[in-house]
Amino acid sequence: MTSPEPTGAAARRGPLAEGERVQLTDPKGRMHTLQLTPGKQFHTHRGHLDHDDLIGLPDGSTITNTAGTEYLVLRPLLSDYVMSMPRGAAVVYPKDSGQIIAMADIFPGARVVEAGVGSGALSMSLLRAVGDHGSLHSIERRAEFADIAKGNVRTFFGGEHPAWTVSVGDFVEVLPRVAEPGSVDRVVLDMLAPWECLDAAGDALVPGGVFIAYVATATQLSRVAEAVRAHGGYTEPQAWESIVRGWHLEGLAVRPQHRMHGHTGFLISTRRLAPGVTPPFRKRRPAKGAYDGLDAPDGETGVFDAGSSDEDWTPENLGERPVSEKKLRKLQRSAGEPPTA
């Protein structure tokens, strides 16, 4: 008996179809992404071409516009799609999504909870990893972002994904309603204050389950690490970042590119201990100024508890650009969702 094709597989092969996104690359390497719509045209300052001429072409074709400019036509890879899709919130870059999938060991059939859906970039990678028989429950505080993510994911997979559920609300409040204690394999957080979610995540995770958080700043990273240690129910946290540098390949001029994907965010991961287990005492040389004494007092998480408040941790204070309500409504419409009242 032949097993059914995984969701989205059929949309990744065969002739280009109406409604698909395609990527056009001109002779100078400039890329343009468009959604194929019958009757529409793609215009540049150097001619135009009809969408109808692209529909039905094999993937990897070329097409010439009215001014004689030739374009390479390809379906965008997931990494290309993420960087060109409509977005309301900043996306998790492909280099970080790949690290999350590998280092959190997201496996086919895994039960994963994600919070901070944003525009759905990480959700698509997680859905590919868990497959049709796993489950991904995504929790997002803003209904507008959830709508944009739904539209992006639906477009990429060519329809609804059977493993995906989206809830709007606060992670700490929603998680106990949607997940039984000890039923979640992995928790993936992309939010401002993931340290506030350690208790809820710990209750939902299976023993040995992975908690991984994506944070933008070193202050967030340190606070998550200290909160994990103070919690007592997790292993010693591990933190890292990835930096990707491309190479220029032109004849004998083989060298690093002048531009690179530098810092985007930090990843920090830890694993859930079995109930009642205390982690072994870890000897470490205290850094100057980390604590008042040689060791942090019981129940304290360190220097970042002093002088900080909930109001300090806002997207604007962490360098994020606010998204206007007008832009959010436009993105919801482009994602195929009616604007939230």
N, C-alpha and C positions, 0 to 999 in steps of 0.2 A: 504493500500500500504506500503510495507516494504522499509524503507530508505536504501540507499547503505551503505556498511561498510565504516567507516572512513579510509582515506589513511594510510597504514601501519598496519592496524589491522590484515589482513590475514597473514602478515609476522611474527606476534607475536604468532601464534598458529599453531598446526598441526605438522607433522613430519619434522625433520630437512632437509633442501633442499640445493642443490648445490648453491654455491655463498654466503650462509649465513655465518655470523661470529658466532662461538660457543666458549664457555668458558669451559675449562677443569680444574678441581680441583683435585690435587693429595692428598694422605693420610695426608700430612703435611700441607695442606691448601694452597699450592702454586698454583697460577692460570696461565693458558696459554690461550691466545686467538688466534684462527686461522680461516681463511676463507676456507670453504669447497670447495675443488677443486678435481674433479675426477682424479684418478691416482696419486695424491700426497700422501706423507707420513709425519707424525709428528714424529720427532726424539728428544730424550733426551739422556743423558749419560746412561740412564737405559731403553733401548729398544725403540721400535717405534710402531706406529699403522697406519693403512691405513685410509685416508679420506673416501674411499668408504664404510668402515665399519660403519662410522658415518652417512652418508647420508641415510635418511629414518628412523632413530631411532626416537622414541618419545622424546620430550623435557623432561629432568629430568631422563635420562637413565644413566647407568654405562657401561664402556667398559674397557677391560683389554689389555695391550700392550704385546709385545713379551717377556718381562722380568717378566710378572706377576704383574705389577703395575696397580692398578685399579684407574680409573678416573671417577669422576662425570661429566656428560655432560649436560650443560644448555645453553639456549640462554642468552646472556648477557642482563641485564637490561639497561635502558638508562644510568644510572650512571656508570655502568661497561663499556659500549661501549665508553662513552666519555673519560674515563681514558685510554683506550687501542687503540683508533683509530689513524690513521696517523695524525700528527699535524705539522704545520709549525709555528704557533704562540702559545703562552701559552693559555690554555683554561680557560673559566669561570667554576669553580668547581661546581659540582652538588649542594652543600650546598648554593652557592650564586645564582645559577639559580633558585632554589626553592624559595628563598627569593624574587627575582625579579618578578617571576610569581605571588606570593601572595601579596607582598607589592605594586606592580604597578597595581594590579587588572587586569591582562591580562585575558580577558574573551572570550568565544567562539563567533566568529564573529567580534572580535575587529580588527581595522585597525592599525597596528603597523609598525613603522619604526625603524630599528636597524642599527647602524653604528659601524664598527669595527667587521667584521664577524669572523676574525681569522680562526680557523679550523672548525667552524660550531657548536660548542658545545651548545652555548646559542640558536642558531637558531633552533635546534631540539626541545628544550623545549618550545620555543615561538610558533613553528608550532603546537605542540601538544595542546597548550593552545588555540590558535585562531581557530583551526579546519579547515576543508575544506572550510567553508563558510566565514572565516575571510580572512585577508591578512597580509602578512609580507613582507615588502620591505627591503632587506638588502643591505647596501652600504659599500663597501670595497675599500680602496685606492689601494691595491696591487692585481693585476690580479692573481698572483700565489696563494695567500691565498684564493681568491674567488674560484679558481679551486679546491683546496684541500677541501674546505668546501662543494662545490657541490658534490664531490665524496663521502664524508662522509655521507652527508644527504641522497643522493640517495641510498647508501648501507643500511642505517638504515631503511628507509621507504620502501625499496624494489622497488623503482622507483621514478619518479618525483613527488613532492608535488604540488598540484594545487594552493595552497595559497601562494606559494613562488616566489618572483622575486628577482634577484640579479643584482645590478648595480655596475660598477667599476668607482671610481672617488672620489672626495672630497665631504663630506656630505653637506657643505654649498652651493656648486655649483649644486649638483645633486638633493637635496630635492625639491627646487622650481620647477624643471622640472617634477618631478614624483608625486607630491602631491599638490592639490589645497589648498589655504589658508583655515584654519579651517576644514580640512578633516581628520586629523589623531587623533586617540584616545590616543595613547601612543608612546613616543619616548624613546628608550633604547640605551644608548651610552656606548661603551667600547673602549676608545681611550685615547691618551695622554693629549689632551687639550679640554675637553668637554665644558669649559667656552666660547670657540670661537664659539660654535654652538647654543647659547641660543637664539639669534635673529631669526635664520632660524627655529629652533624648535618651537619658540613661534608663528611664522607666520603660521606654519602648524597645530599646535595643536588646537583641539576644546576647548572652554571654559570648565574648569574643567579637561582637559586632564592631564595626568601624564608624567612628565619628570624624568627619573631616569638614573643615571650614575654610572658606576663601575670604580673606580680608585685604583691605587696600593699604593700610598703614602699619608701621612698626608699633605704634601705641596700641592698636587693636590686637596685633599679634601677641604682644607681651601680656596683655590683660587676659586673653583667652588661655594662654599657657599657665598663668598663675591660678586662674579659676579652675582649670582642669586638675592641677595639683591639689588645690584646696578641697575639691569635691571628694576625693578619696576613692571614687568608684571607677577610675580610668587608669590606664597605663601611662607611663611618662610620655608626654607629647613630643612629636617630631615636627619640625618646621623647615620649609625650604621655599625657594622661588626658582623659576626657570627663565632663562634668557636665550632667545633664538637669534642667531646671526646668519643671514644668507650669504652666498658667495656669488661673485660676478664671474661668469664663464664666457670669455670672448677670446678665442685664439690663445695666444701666450699670456694674455692679461687675466690670469686666474688669481683672484684676491678676494678678501672679504668685502662685502658691500658696505658703502658708506653709511647706509641707514640700517637699523636693526629693530627688532621687537624687544625692547628693554623691559623695565619693570612694569608689570600690569597688576600684580597682586601677590600676596603670600598665601601659602597653603599650610595648614597645621592639622595633624591627624593624631588620633589616639584610639585605643580599643577599650571596650567595656569589659570590666572584670565580672566574674561570677558573683552572685549575691553573697554578701557577708565576707568577701575576700578583701583584705587590706594589702595594698601594693607594698613590696619590699621597700625599706627605707633607702633612699637614694642619696649618697654622699655627694655633695657639690660644694665647691668653693664659692662663698657668697660674694657677689659683685658689690663694689662700693655704692652705697645709696639705694641698693635694692630693697633692703629692709631696715627697720630701726635697729635691730640687733643682729646677731649672727644668723638667726633663723626667723622666719615669719611667725608671728603669734598664731595660736590656733584660731581658725575661722577667718584669718586675714588673707587677702590675696596680693598684698604688696603695695608698692609705691603708688600704683594707679588708683587705689581706693581713696587716696588723700586728694582733696581739692577737686574731684571730678563729680559731675552730676549727670543725670539722665539727659538733661538738655544739651550737654556738651557734645553728645554723639549724634550729630545730625549730618545728612548728606552734604550740606553746604560747608560745614566745618571740616569735613574730610576731603574737600576739594571737588565734589561732584557738581556738575552743572544742573540746576533745576530745570525740569521739563514743564513747559507751559501747558495749561489745560487745552488751549487751542490745538497745539501740536498733538497732544494725546488723542483728542477727538479725531483728528485727521489720520493718525496712525491706526486707530481702531477701525475706521472706515476702510483704509487700505488693506487691513488684515481680514476684511469681510465680516466684521462684528459691528452691530449698532452701538453708537456711543452711549456710555453709561450716563444716566441722568445725574 
